[in-house]
């Protein structure tokens, strides 16, 4: 890998006080990958972080872990989970194309095909071996889709409160661009308003810091375009009927209080993926890796050892 850039984060990153977020932001780098697409070779500056123990026993029992964030999110959502996993395991976290701090390229729409091509390039050129692919929310759909198209690159799968049966954008391709842009503006305004209100009311840091972390990536150039072009693609609307084709060992983790997707899809994943197991995470909502990182890490490490 060439020397990675570390000077791409928005200036407001310095305002984040959450220690776990500060630590991860210090680890984050951005490196350009040359992705082969139907439009030719496209250079995508890609945000990532890599952590792990200084020495790993040989032979290593499990493959490296690669964590993928969800929709309108960033690798910061793994700020609590990653340090726990990295004590025992080499872990990567990646902002897939159209996500977080990875740059948007105007000549390449944010489409599942391009997301897949980008992820394949990163795994092949940077990691160089099959991974335990972990996806949360929309990142789960990214992981499932990738594993079905490139099974040789994936050792096992972990999906956390995952999109797949629901949570996609079937009306996106027919929706006027102006409406999609208004939707993106609303996503941004909602978080900005919540942060402004929390700050004005002097609410505790446990409220303010998650808001700061969740909206930092929205200040990146091209953020609105990533949202609108992804919605125009229809997202992973065709994924549901294909999930039965998933053959990798799969761990489904689900927060019992998920108020975004509900809990019904957890059982559908378990029933549809033949080689799967389901773990419910108590006292957790749509993001158990944020709400209960130690419990999630315990199950992740046990699963990867079991299927190695």
PADRENNU-912752 format. One record per residue: residue number from 0; residue in one letter; x, y, z of N, C-alpha, C, O in turn. Coordinates in pm, whole numbers, plus 50000, padded with zeros to 5 digits. Example, Ala and Ser with C-alpha at 12.3 -4.5 7.8 and 13.67 -1.06 7.14 Angstrom:
! PADRENNU-912752
nr rest n.u n.v n.w ca.u ca.v ca.w c.u c.v c.w o.u o.v o.w
0 a 51319 49431 50780 51230 49550 50780 51320 49670 50780 51424 49668 50846;
1 s 51285 49775 50708 51367 49894 50714 51290 50003 50787 51341 50114 50804;
This chain:
! PADRENNU-912752
nr rest n.u n.v n.w ca.u ca.v ca.w c.u c.v c.w o.u o.v o.w
0 x 50083 49880 50000 50000 50000 50000 50086 50125 50000 50191 50131 50065;
1 x 50039 50225 49925 50108 50353 49926 50081 50425 50058 49997 50383 50138;
2 x 50154 50532 50080 50135 50607 50204 49993 50661 50210 49944 50719 50113;
3 x 49927 50642 50322 49787 50681 50336 49776 50824 50387 49863 50874 50459;
4 x 49667 50888 50349 49639 51026 50387 49565 51028 50520 49477 50944 50542;
5 x 49599 51121 50607 49530 51133 50736 49473 51274 50756 49429 51308 50866;
6 x 49473 51355 50650 49429 51494 50663 49302 51521 50583 49291 51623 50514;
7 x 49206 51432 50592 49084 51444 50512 48959 51463 50596 48852 51490 50542;
8 x 48971 51450 50728 48855 51457 50815 48806 51601 50828 48886 51694 50822;
9 x 48675 51621 50845 48621 51755 50866 48682 51820 50990 48719 51752 51085;
10 x 48690 51952 50987 48750 52025 51099 48677 51999 51230 48738 52002 51337;
11 x 48546 51974 51222 48469 51953 51345 48502 51822 51415 48451 51796 51524;
12 x 48586 51740 51354 48630 51616 51421 48699 51648 51552 48697 51567 51645;
13 x 48761 51765 51560 48831 51804 51683 48735 51834 51798 48777 51840 51913;
14 x 48607 51852 51767 48509 51882 51871 48460 51755 51942 48399 51763 52049;
15 x 48485 51640 51884 48438 51514 51944 48520 51484 52068 48643 51482 52065;
16 x 48450 51460 52178 48516 51434 52306 48513 51287 52347 48585 51247 52439;
17 x 48431 51208 52282 48423 51066 52313 48560 51003 52293 48616 51009 52184;
18 x 48615 50941 52399 48753 50891 52391 48770 50779 52290 48869 50774 52218;
19 x 48671 50690 52284 48680 50580 52188 48679 50634 52045 48752 50586 51959;
20 x 48596 50736 52021 48591 50797 51888 48721 50869 51857 48772 50860 51745;
21 x 48776 50940 51955 48904 51009 51935 49013 50909 51898 49093 50934 51807;
22 x 49017 50798 51968 49119 50697 51942 49106 50640 51801 49205 50624 51730;
23 x 48984 50610 51761 48963 50554 51628 48996 50656 51519 49056 50622 51418;
24 x 48957 50781 51540 48986 50884 51441 49137 50902 51422 49183 50934 51313;
25 x 49213 50881 51529 49359 50889 51516 49415 50773 51435 49524 50784 51378;
26 x 49341 50663 51428 49384 50544 51355 49340 50547 51208 49399 50480 51124;
27 x 49237 50626 51178 49178 50624 51044 49273 50686 50943 49332 50792 50966;
28 x 49286 50619 50830 49364 50669 50718 49280 50659 50592 49179 50589 50589;
29 x 49322 50729 50487 49254 50717 50359 49356 50691 50250 49451 50767 50232;
30 x 49336 50581 50179 49429 50536 50075 49350 50516 49945 49241 50460 49945;
31 x 49407 50560 49836 49341 50546 49707 49354 50404 49654 49464 50347 49652;
32 x 49242 50347 49612 49242 50217 49545 49193 50237 49402 49102 50315 49377;
33 x 49254 50166 49310 49217 50174 49168 49118 50062 49140 49155 49944 49137;
34 x 48993 50099 49118 48885 50003 49101 48850 49991 48953 48824 50091 48887;
35 x 48850 49869 48902 48814 49844 48762 48662 49835 48751 48599 49751 48815;
36 x 48603 49923 48670 48459 49927 48651 48427 49926 48502 48518 49927 48419;
37 x 48299 49925 48468 48257 49934 48329 48294 50068 48268 48294 50084 48146;
38 x 48324 50166 48354 48362 50299 48308 48514 50316 48302 48565 50426 48284;
39 x 48583 50205 48319 48728 50210 48323 48778 50210 48465 48702 50181 48558;
40 x 48904 50240 48484 48965 50241 48617 48930 50371 48689 48949 50480 48635;
41 x 48880 50358 48810 48839 50473 48890 48917 50472 49021 48922 50370 49090;
42 x 48978 50585 49054 49053 50599 49179 48958 50642 49291 48895 50747 49282;
43 x 48950 50562 49396 48860 50593 49507 48941 50605 49636 48988 50504 49688;
44 x 48958 50726 49689 49023 50742 49820 48935 50678 49929 48823 50722 49953;
45 x 48988 50576 49993 48908 50487 50078 48951 50499 50224 49069 50483 50256;
46 x 48854 50526 50310 48881 50540 50453 48876 50405 50523 48786 50324 50498;
47 x 48973 50380 50610 48982 50253 50681 49064 50269 50807 49131 50370 50827;
48 x 49057 50168 50891 49147 50155 51006 49175 50007 51025 49092 49922 50991;
49 x 49291 49977 51078 49330 49838 51102 49392 49829 51241 49484 49904 51273;
50 x 49342 49738 51321 49392 49718 51456 49414 49569 51481 49358 49484 51411;
51 x 49494 49538 51580 49515 49399 51617 49630 49386 51712 49706 49481 51733;
52 x 49645 49268 51772 49756 49246 51865 49888 49256 51792 49897 49224 51673;
53 x 49992 49299 51863 50123 49315 51801 50177 49183 51749 50244 49179 51646;
54 x 50148 49076 51819 50191 48943 51772 50072 48850 51775 49999 48843 51873;
55 x 50053 48778 51664 49943 48683 51653 50002 48544 51640 50088 48522 51554;
56 x 49959 48448 51723 50014 48313 51716 50004 48254 51575 49906 48278 51505;
57 x 50103 48180 51535 50106 48113 51406 50085 47963 51427 50160 47904 51505;
58 x 49988 47899 51361 49900 47962 51265 49787 48038 51333 49743 48002 51442;
59 x 49741 48144 51268 49631 48222 51323 49503 48139 51314 49475 48078 51211;
60 x 49426 48137 51422 49309 48051 51427 49197 48099 51337 49122 48018 51282;
61 x 49183 48229 51320 49072 48282 51244 49120 48383 51142 49230 48438 51154;
62 x 49038 48407 51042 49069 48507 50940 49053 48647 50998 48988 48665 51101;
63 x 49112 48747 50933 49091 48884 50978 48943 48921 50971 48869 48870 50887;
64 x 48901 49008 51059 48764 49059 51056 48760 49188 50976 48852 49270 50985;
65 x 48654 49206 50898 48634 49329 50823 48495 49379 50852 48396 49314 50820;
66 x 48487 49498 50915 48360 49554 50961 48310 49661 50864 48386 49748 50821;
67 x 48181 49655 50831 48119 49749 50738 48006 49824 50807 47917 49762 50865;
68 x 48008 49958 50803 47902 50037 50867 47772 50034 50787 47765 49975 50679;
69 x 47670 50100 50842 47539 50104 50779 47516 50229 50695 47609 50305 50666;
70 x 47390 50248 50657 47348 50360 50571 47365 50493 50644 47334 50506 50762;
71 x 47415 50593 50570 47439 50727 50626 47511 50717 50760 47469 50777 50860;
72 x 47618 50643 50760 47698 50623 50880 47844 50623 50842 47880 50658 50729;
73 x 47929 50584 50936 48072 50578 50908 48134 50472 50997 48068 50415 51084;
74 x 48261 50448 50976 48333 50350 51058 48335 50386 51206 48370 50303 51289;
75 x 48298 50509 51240 48293 50548 51381 48190 50467 51460 48198 50461 51582;
76 x 48096 50404 51391 47997 50325 51467 48060 50201 51530 47998 50136 51614;
77 x 48183 50168 51489 48255 50055 51548 48356 50099 51654 48445 50023 51692;
78 x 48343 50222 51702 48444 50278 51793 48455 50202 51924 48562 50199 51984;
79 x 48347 50141 51971 48352 50066 52098 48386 49918 52076 48453 49857 52159;
80 x 48341 49862 51966 48361 49720 51941 48503 49688 51898 48561 49589 51942;
81 x 48559 49771 51811 48688 49740 51750 48800 49719 51852 48874 49621 51839;
82 x 48816 49806 51951 48926 49786 52047 48913 49656 52127 49014 49598 52167;
83 x 48791 49611 52150 48772 49486 52225 48815 49368 52139 48886 49279 52186;
84 x 48772 49367 52012 48809 49259 51922 48958 49255 51895 49019 49149 51886;
85 x 49017 49375 51884 49158 49385 51842 49256 49332 51946 49374 49313 51915;
86 x 49210 49309 52068 49297 49250 52168 49338 49108 52126 49449 49064 52153;
87 x 49247 49038 52059 49272 48899 52021 49282 48877 51871 49335 48775 51827;
88 x 49232 48970 51791 49210 48943 51651 49247 49064 51564 49221 49179 51602;
89 x 49305 49039 51448 49329 49148 51355 49196 49192 51296 49120 49109 51246;
90 x 49170 49321 51301 49041 49373 51258 49060 49493 51165 49142 49581 51190;
91 x 48984 49494 51061 48975 49608 50971 48835 49666 50982 48738 49594 51005;
92 x 48826 49797 50966 48696 49861 50950 48706 49950 50828 48805 50020 50809;
93 x 48603 49945 50745 48610 50009 50613 48483 50088 50584 48372 50040 50608;
94 x 48501 50209 50533 48388 50283 50478 48375 50243 50331 48453 50287 50247;
95 x 48274 50158 50302 48253 50112 50165 48217 50231 50075 48182 50339 50124;
96 x 48224 50210 49946 48202 50322 49853 48061 50378 49871 47962 50306 49860;
97 x 48055 50508 49900 47928 50574 49927 47901 50590 50075 47794 50638 50114;
98 x 47996 50552 50158 47976 50550 50302 48085 50629 50373 48201 50628 50331;
99 x 48048 50697 50480 48145 50758 50571 48243 50853 50508 48204 50948 50439;
100 x 48372 50828 50531 48478 50919 50490 48546 50875 50360 48643 50938 50317;
101 x 48497 50769 50299 48546 50732 50166 48494 50832 50065 48376 50869 50068;
102 x 48581 50877 49975 48545 50985 49884 48443 50941 49780 48442 50826 49736;
103 x 48358 51035 49741 48263 51014 49631 48328 51059 49501 48387 51166 49494;
104 x 48316 50975 49399 48371 51007 49267 48255 51036 49173 48176 50946 49145;
105 x 48242 51159 49122 48127 51197 49040 48103 51109 48919 47988 51096 48875;
106 x 48206 51047 48864 48186 50965 48745 48139 50824 48778 48115 50744 48687;
107 x 48125 50793 48907 48084 50658 48947 47970 50666 49048 47991 50710 49161;
108 x 47852 50625 49007 47737 50629 49097 47755 50530 49212 47830 50433 49201;
109 x 47685 50556 49321 47687 50464 49434 47581 50358 49408 47463 50377 49437;
110 x 47624 50248 49352 47537 50139 49309 47590 50010 49369 47711 49996 49385;
111 x 47502 49914 49402 47552 49788 49460 47664 49723 49379 47755 49664 49437;
112 x 47660 49733 49247 47766 49674 49165 47899 49743 49194 48002 49676 49206;
113 x 47898 49876 49204 48021 49951 49227 48069 49933 49371 48190 49929 49396;
114 x 47977 49923 49463 48014 49894 49602 48086 49759 49609 48187 49745 49678;
115 x 48032 49662 49537 48091 49528 49534 48230 49530 49471 48322 49466 49521;
116 x 48245 49602 49361 48375 49610 49293 48479 49677 49383 48595 49635 49387;
117 x 48438 49779 49454 48527 49850 49545 48572 49758 49659 48690 49753 49692;
118 x 48476 49687 49718 48508 49598 49829 48599 49485 49785 48690 49446 49857;
119 x 48574 49431 49667 48660 49325 49614 48804 49374 49598 48898 49302 49631;
120 x 48821 49495 49549 48954 49550 49530 49027 49565 49663 49145 49531 49675;
121 x 48956 49616 49764 49018 49635 49895 49061 49501 49955 49174 49488 50002;
122 x 48973 49403 49953 49007 49273 50013 49121 49208 49937 49212 49152 49999;
123 x 49117 49213 49806 49220 49147 49725 49356 49212 49739 49457 49142 49752;
124 x 49360 49345 49737 49488 49415 49733 49542 49451 49871 49664 49456 49889;
125 x 49456 49476 49967 49502 49519 50097 49510 49404 50198 49609 49392 50270;
126 x 49409 49323 50202 49402 49218 50304 49462 49088 50252 49539 49022 50322;
127 x 49428 49051 50132 49495 48940 50066 49458 48800 50114 49530 48705 50086;
128 x 49348 48786 50184 49300 48656 50227 49153 48666 50262 49102 48776 50284;
129 x 49082 48552 50269 48939 48556 50305 48919 48619 50443 49003 48606 50531;
130 x 48806 48686 50459 48779 48760 50582 48652 48710 50649 48567 48647 50586;
131 x 48642 48739 50777 48514 48731 50847 48446 48864 50820 48486 48966 50875;
132 x 48343 48863 50738 48281 48987 50692 48164 49022 50782 48068 48946 50794;
133 x 48173 49139 50846 48076 49182 50945 48006 49307 50893 48071 49407 50862;
134 x 47873 49303 50885 47799 49418 50837 47683 49452 50928 47609 49364 50971;
135 x 47669 49581 50957 47560 49628 51043 47460 49705 50959 47498 49789 50877;
136 x 47332 49678 50979 47224 49747 50909 47244 49735 50757 47247 49623 50706;
137 x 47256 49845 50684 47279 49834 50540 47412 49766 50510 47426 49701 50407;
138 x 47510 49781 50600 47637 49710 50583 47617 49559 50580 47697 49488 50520;
139 x 47511 49509 50645 47479 49368 50638 47437 49327 50499 47476 49220 50451;
140 x 47358 49412 50433 47319 49385 50294 47440 49386 50203 47452 49302 50114;
141 x 47530 49483 50225 47655 49489 50147 47732 49358 50163 47782 49302 50066;
142 x 47742 49310 50288 47817 49188 50316 47753 49065 50252 47822 48983 50192;
143 x 47621 49053 50264 47550 48939 50206 47566 48936 50054 47597 48833 49995;
144 x 47544 49050 49992 47555 49060 49847 47696 49026 49800 47714 48954 49702;
145 x 47795 49077 49871 47934 49051 49834 47967 48903 49848 48031 48845 49760;
146 x 47924 48842 49957 47956 48701 49982 47895 48611 49875 47954 48509 49838;
147 x 47778 48647 49825 47715 48566 49721 47787 48578 49588 47791 48482 49511;
148 x 47844 48696 49560 47913 48718 49433 48059 48676 49437 48116 48635 49336;
149 x 48120 48685 49556 48263 48652 49570 48285 48563 49692 48351 48603 49788;
150 x 48229 48443 49689 48237 48354 49807 48379 48318 49847 48405 48287 49963;
151 x 48471 48321 49750 48610 48285 49780 48680 48388 49868 48785 48359 49926;
152 x 48623 48507 49880 48685 48614 49960 48633 48618 50103 48681 48698 50184;
153 x 48537 48533 50135 48471 48539 50265 48482 48404 50335 48447 48301 50278;
154 x 48530 48406 50459 48537 48284 50540 48403 48259 50608 48351 48147 50607;
155 x 48347 48363 50668 48218 48353 50735 48156 48492 50740 48222 48592 50714;
156 x 48026 48495 50774 47949 48619 50773 47891 48649 50910 47853 48558 50984;
157 x 47885 48777 50942 47812 48823 51061 47727 48941 51017 47778 49039 50964;
158 x 47596 48931 51040 47507 49042 51007 47439 49089 51135 47386 49008 51212;
159 x 47440 49219 51156 47389 49279 51279 47271 49370 51245 47288 49472 51179;
160 x 47151 49331 51290 47030 49409 51260 47031 49452 51113 47027 49571 51081;
161 x 47036 49353 51028 47071 49375 50887 46954 49409 50796 46844 49356 50812;
162 x 46981 49497 50703 46895 49516 50587 46907 49392 50499 47011 49326 50499;
163 x 46803 49360 50427 46805 49246 50337 46664 49212 50294 46632 49208 50175;
164 x 46579 49187 50394 46438 49164 50367 46359 49295 50368 46249 49303 50315;
165 x 46417 49397 50430 46351 49527 50438 46458 49634 50448 46577 49604 50459;
166 x 46415 49760 50443 46508 49871 50461 46575 49917 50334 46674 49990 50340;
167 x 46523 49876 50217 46585 49917 50091 46505 50033 50027 46418 50091 50092;
168 x 46535 50067 49902 46477 50185 49838 46414 50148 49703 46463 50192 49599;
169 x 46306 50068 49704 46249 50021 49577 46195 50132 49488 46189 50115 49367;
170 x 46155 50246 49546 46100 50355 49467 46207 50453 49419 46177 50546 49344;
171 x 46331 50433 49462 46438 50526 49429 46456 50551 49281 46469 50667 49241;
172 x 46459 50446 49196 46485 50468 49054 46381 50556 48984 46411 50621 48885;
173 x 46258 50556 49037 46152 50635 48973 46125 50767 49043 46040 50845 49000;
174 x 46196 50793 49151 46172 50914 49230 46249 51032 49171 46367 51018 49139;
175 x 46186 51149 49154 46257 51266 49100 46379 51302 49187 46376 51288 49309;
176 x 46485 51347 49121 46608 51381 49192 46583 51486 49299 46640 51478 49408;
177 x 46497 51584 49271 46470 51691 49367 46413 51634 49498 46446 51683 49606;
178 x 46329 51532 49487 46271 51470 49607 46379 51397 49686 46383 51405 49808;
179 x 46467 51325 49614 46575 51254 49683 46669 51352 49752 46716 51326 49862;
180 x 46696 51464 49688 46783 51564 49749 46718 51625 49873 46785 51653 49972;
181 x 46587 51645 49867 46516 51694 49985 46526 51593 50099 46541 51631 50216;
182 x 46518 51465 50065 46532 51362 50167 46670 51364 50231 46683 51349 50353;
183 x 46774 51383 50148 46910 51392 50201 46925 51515 50291 46987 51508 50397;
184 x 46867 51627 50248 46871 51749 50330 46804 51725 50465 46849 51775 50568;
185 x 46696 51648 50462 46624 51619 50587 46710 51534 50679 46713 51557 50800;
186 x 46780 51434 50623 46870 51351 50705 46973 51437 50778 47002 51417 50896;
187 x 47028 51533 50703 47130 51620 50760 47070 51714 50864 47124 51730 50974;
188 x 46958 51777 50829 46895 51874 50918 46849 51809 51048 46858 51869 51155;
189 x 46800 51686 51037 46752 51616 51157 46862 51602 51260 46841 51626 51379;
190 x 46982 51562 51214 47093 51544 51307 47147 51678 51357 47181 51692 51474;
191 x 47154 51776 51267 47202 51908 51307 47111 51969 51413 47158 52027 51511;
192 x 46980 51955 51393 46883 52011 51488 46893 51940 51622 46888 52004 51727;
193 x 46907 51809 51619 46917 51734 51744 47042 51773 51821 47037 51789 51943;
194 x 47154 51790 51751 47278 51829 51818 47268 51970 51874 47311 51995 51986;
195 x 47211 52061 51796 47197 52199 51843 47109 52206 51968 47140 52278 52063;
196 x 47000 52129 51966 46909 52128 52081 46977 52067 52203 46965 52120 52314;
197 x 47047 51957 52184 47114 51891 52295 47221 51980 52356 47239 51983 52478;
198 x 47293 52054 52271 47396 52145 52320 47335 52262 52395 47382 52300 52502;
199 x 47227 52320 52338 47161 52434 52402 47103 52397 52538 47101 52479 52630;
200 x 47055 52275 52550 46995 52230 52675 47098 52173 52773 47062 52128 52882;
201 x 47227 52175 52732 47335 52122 52815 47309 51978 52858 47330 51941 52973;
202 x 47262 51899 52763 47238 51758 52791 47371 51687 52812 47474 51737 52768;
203 x 47370 51572 52877 47496 51503 52909 47569 51458 52783 47510 51448 52675;
204 x 47697 51432 52799 47780 51390 52687 47733 51259 52626 47757 51233 52508;
205 x 47664 51177 52705 47612 51051 52653 47506 51072 52546 47474 50981 52470;
206 x 47453 51193 52539 47358 51230 52435 47429 51306 52323 47406 51279 52205;
207 x 47514 51400 52359 47577 51488 52262 47681 51415 52177 47685 51432 52055;
208 x 47766 51335 52241 47876 51273 52167 47830 51175 52058 47886 51176 51949;
209 x 47729 51090 52084 47681 51004 51975 47628 51085 51857 47643 51043 51742;
210 x 47566 51200 51884 47516 51285 51776 47632 51342 51694 47626 51347 51572;
211 x 47737 51385 51762 47854 51437 51691 47917 51329 51603 47954 51354 51488;
212 x 47927 51209 51659 47988 51099 51582 47902 51061 51462 47955 51029 51356;
213 x 47770 51064 51480 47681 51017 51374 47670 51113 51257 47628 51074 51148;
214 x 47706 51240 51279 47689 51335 51169 47820 51386 51110 47818 51463 51014;
215 x 47934 51344 51165 48062 51397 51117 48082 51372 50968 48127 51461 50896;
216 x 48049 51252 50921 48070 51218 50780 47982 51301 50686 48013 51313 50567;
217 x 47873 51358 50739 47785 51437 50653 47851 51567 50606 47800 51633 50516;
218 x 47962 51601 50666 48036 51721 50624 48136 51693 50512 48203 51784 50464;
219 x 48145 51568 50471 48239 51533 50366 48188 51581 50229 48067 51579 50205;
220 x 48279 51624 50139 48237 51663 50005 48166 51548 49934 48211 51434 49940;
221 x 48056 51580 49868 47984 51479 49793 47890 51393 49874 47834 51296 49823;
222 x 47873 51427 50002 47788 51344 50086 47645 51333 50029 47590 51223 50021;
223 x 47586 51446 49990 47449 51441 49938 47441 51356 49813 47343 51282 49793;
224 x 47541 51365 49727 47540 51286 49604 47546 51137 49633 47485 51057 49562;
225 x 47620 51098 49737 47625 50955 49770 47487 50904 49812 47448 50793 49777;
226 x 47415 50986 49887 47282 50946 49932 47186 50936 49814 47115 50836 49799;
227 x 47183 51040 49731 47086 51043 49621 47115 50937 49515 47022 50873 49466;
228 x 47242 50918 49479 47270 50820 49374 47248 50678 49423 47208 50591 49346;
229 x 47273 50655 49552 47244 50522 49605 47094 50496 49603 47050 50387 49563;
230 x 47016 50594 49645 46870 50576 49643 46820 50556 49500 46729 50476 49476;
231 x 46878 50628 49405 46840 50612 49265 46867 50471 49214 46799 50423 49124;
232 x 46966 50405 49271 47001 50270 49227 46898 50166 49270 46893 50056 49216;
233 x 46815 50203 49368 46722 50107 49426 46780 50029 49541 46711 49951 49607;
234 x 46911 50051 49565 46976 49982 49676 46974 49831 49659 47001 49779 49550;
235 x 46943 49762 49766 46945 49616 49766 46803 49559 49765 46771 49464 49835;
236 x 46718 49621 49682 46578 49581 49675 46561 49438 49624 46459 49375 49651;
237 x 46660 49387 49551 46649 49251 49495 46717 49147 49583 46728 49031 49543;
238 x 46762 49185 49699 46843 49094 49781 46760 48985 49848 46804 48870 49856;
239 x 46642 49019 49897 46562 48925 49975 46548 48786 49915 46576 48688 49984;
240 x 46504 48775 49788 46486 48641 49730 46616 48564 49712 46613 48442 49695;
241 x 46730 48633 49717 46860 48566 49696 46925 48519 49826 47023 48445 49822;
242 x 46872 48561 49940 46938 48530 50066 46945 48379 50091 47036 48331 50160;
243 x 46851 48307 50035 46855 48161 50050 46981 48099 49988 47016 47985 50019;
244 x 47047 48175 49900 47169 48124 49836 47294 48139 49922 47400 48088 49885;
245 x 47284 48208 50034 47400 48226 50120 47443 48092 50177 47363 48023 50240;
246 x 47567 48055 50155 47616 47924 50199 47720 47932 50310 47754 47831 50371;
247 x 47772 48052 50337 47875 48066 50440 47817 48047 50580 47699 48074 50602;
248 x 47897 48000 50673 47853 48004 50814 47819 48149 50850 47898 48240 50826;
249 x 47702 48168 50907 47653 48305 50929 47601 48320 51071 47523 48239 51120;
250 x 47646 48427 51136 47595 48465 51267 47504 48585 51250 47545 48690 51199;
251 x 47380 48569 51292 47283 48679 51290 47272 48732 51432 47236 48659 51524;
252 x 47303 48861 51450 47291 48923 51582 47186 49033 51573 47180 49108 51475;
253 x 47102 49042 51677 46989 49135 51667 46956 49194 51804 46943 49121 51903;
254 x 46942 49326 51809 46900 49392 51931 46752 49367 51957 46670 49384 51868;
255 x 46719 49328 52077 46580 49294 52108 46489 49416 52103 46366 49402 52096;
256 x 46548 49535 52107 46467 49658 52105 46489 49739 51978 46480 49861 51980;
257 x 46519 49671 51868 46541 49740 51741 46413 49814 51699 46312 49751 51667;
258 x 46419 49947 51701 46302 50027 51664 46314 50083 51522 46235 50168 51482;
259 x 46412 50034 51446 46430 50076 51307 46376 49970 51211 46291 50000 51127;
260 x 46424 49848 51224 46378 49738 51139 46281 49644 51209 46221 49557 51146;
261 x 46266 49661 51342 46188 49564 51416 46269 49438 51440 46391 49438 51422;
262 x 46203 49331 51480 46275 49208 51512 46235 49089 51425 46298 48984 51432;
263 x 46133 49104 51344 46085 48993 51263 46188 48943 51163 46194 48823 51135;
264 x 46268 49033 51108 46367 48992 51008 46476 48905 51066 46538 48826 50994;
265 x 46501 48916 51195 46602 48831 51258 46565 48684 51240 46651 48603 51205;
266 x 46440 48651 51263 46394 48513 51247 46395 48472 51101 46425 48357 51069;
267 x 46364 48565 51011 46365 48533 50867 46507 48499 50821 46526 48405 50743;
268 x 46605 48575 50868 46744 48543 50833 46781 48404 50884 46841 48324 50811;
269 x 46745 48376 51008 46780 48245 51066 46714 48132 50989 46776 48028 50967;
270 x 46590 48150 50947 46518 48046 50876 46564 48031 50731 46557 47922 50674;
271 x 46610 48141 50671 46643 48142 50528 46787 48097 50502 46813 48028 50403;
272 x 46879 48134 50589 47020 48095 50571 47041 47962 50642 47035 47956 50765;
273 x 47066 47859 50567 47069 47724 50624 47178 47707 50730 47155 47644 50833;
274 x 47295 47761 50704 47408 47745 50797 47422 47870 50883 47522 47941 50875;
275 x 47321 47895 50965 47321 48019 51044 47277 47993 51187 47217 47891 51219;
276 x 47310 48087 51271 47265 48087 51410 47225 48228 51448 47280 48326 51395;
277 x 47131 48239 51538 47077 48370 51578 47107 48396 51724 47084 48311 51810;
278 x 47159 48516 51752 47184 48560 51888 47109 48690 51912 47128 48788 51841;
279 x 47025 48689 52013 46955 48812 52054 47042 48888 52154 47103 48828 52243;
280 x 47047 49019 52138 47127 49103 52229 47031 49186 52312 46963 49274 52260;
281 x 47027 49159 52440 46936 49231 52529 46990 49372 52557 47109 49399 52544;
282 x 46897 49458 52596 46929 49599 52626 47004 49664 52509 47099 49740 52528;
283 x 46959 49632 52388 47020 49688 52268 46912 49717 52166 46812 49646 52155;
284 x 46934 49827 52090 46842 49863 51984 46896 49821 51848 46942 49708 51831;
285 x 46890 49913 51752 46930 49882 51615 47082 49867 51600 47129 49813 51500;
286 x 47157 49913 51698 47304 49907 51689 47362 49840 51813 47418 49909 51898;
287 x 47349 49708 51826 47402 49639 51945 47552 49658 51964 47600 49655 52077;
288 x 47626 49677 51855 47771 49696 51866 47806 49829 51932 47918 49849 51977;
289 x 47709 49921 51936 47726 50046 52010 47668 50031 52151 47730 50073 52249;
290 x 47550 49971 52160 47481 49960 52289 47545 49858 52383 47553 49882 52504;
291 x 47590 49745 52329 47644 49636 52410 47769 49578 52343 47769 49462 52304;
292 x 47875 49656 52329 47992 49609 52253 48061 49487 52313 48111 49402 52239;
293 x 48064 49475 52447 48131 49361 52508 48055 49231 52481 48116 49127 52457;
294 x 47923 49237 52485 47843 49118 52455 47858 49080 52309 47875 48962 52277;
295 x 47852 49177 52220 47868 49151 52077 48006 49090 52050 48017 48993 51975;
296 x 48110 49147 52111 48246 49095 52091 48257 48951 52140 48321 48869 52074;
297 x 48197 48920 52253 48202 48784 52307 48145 48685 52208 48205 48580 52182;
298 x 48029 48716 52152 47966 48625 52056 48043 48619 51925 48053 48512 51864;
299 x 48097 48730 51882 48175 48732 51758 48298 48643 51769 48325 48562 51680;
300 x 48372 48658 51877 48494 48580 51894 48463 48431 51909 48536 48347 51857;
301 x 48355 48400 51979 48317 48259 51994 48277 48200 51859 48313 48087 51827;
302 x 48203 48276 51781 48159 48228 51649 48276 48206 51555 48284 48103 51488;
303 x 48367 48301 51548 48478 48288 51454 48571 48172 51492 48628 48107 51405;
304 x 48585 48147 51622 48664 48031 51665 48594 47901 51628 48657 47804 51586;
305 x 48462 47900 51645 48383 47780 51618 48387 47740 51471 48393 47621 51439;
306 x 48384 47837 51380 48374 47806 51238 48510 47808 51167 48517 47785 51047;
307 x 48618 47835 51241 48749 47843 51178 48800 47704 51137 48910 47692 51082;
